[in-house]
Amino acid sequence: MPHIFIRAKVADFNRWKAIYSANAGVRKIVGLKEEHLWRSAADPNNVFILFATDNLNAAQAYVNSPELRAKMKEAGVTDRPDIHILL
């Protein structure tokens, strides 16, 4: 099963997490299933998420969409996230 791994720096983890959690329905629609969410021990505002997907095309379209970029900005993502497709 393909996976998508994302690393992002956020201004405030708790604020980011609330907005991220509220967006779970959209992730489900595009076929993203969260498998793990981690925070860096050295910097708790550095977030790592591993998703599984059974629809790689829809998931890739979403992670590259202006909609997600706007949601990340709203949530306080402060850098350009690293997004990796894993097969």
Stockholm file with secondary structure:
# STOCKHOLM 1.0

chainA/1-87         MPHIFIRAKVADFNRWKAIYSANAGVRKIVGLKEEHLWRSAADPNNVFILFATDNLNAAQAYVNSPELRAKMKEAGVTDRPDIHILL
#=GR chainA/1-87 SS CCEEEEEEEBSCHHHHHHHHHHTHHHHHHTTEEEEEEEECSSCTTEEEEEEEESCHHHHHHHHTSHHHHHHHHHHTBCSCCEEEEEC
#=GC SS_cons        CCEEEEEEEBSCHHHHHHHHHHTHHHHHHTTEEEEEEEECSSCTTEEEEEEEESCHHHHHHHHTSHHHHHHHHHHTBCSCCEEEEEC
//
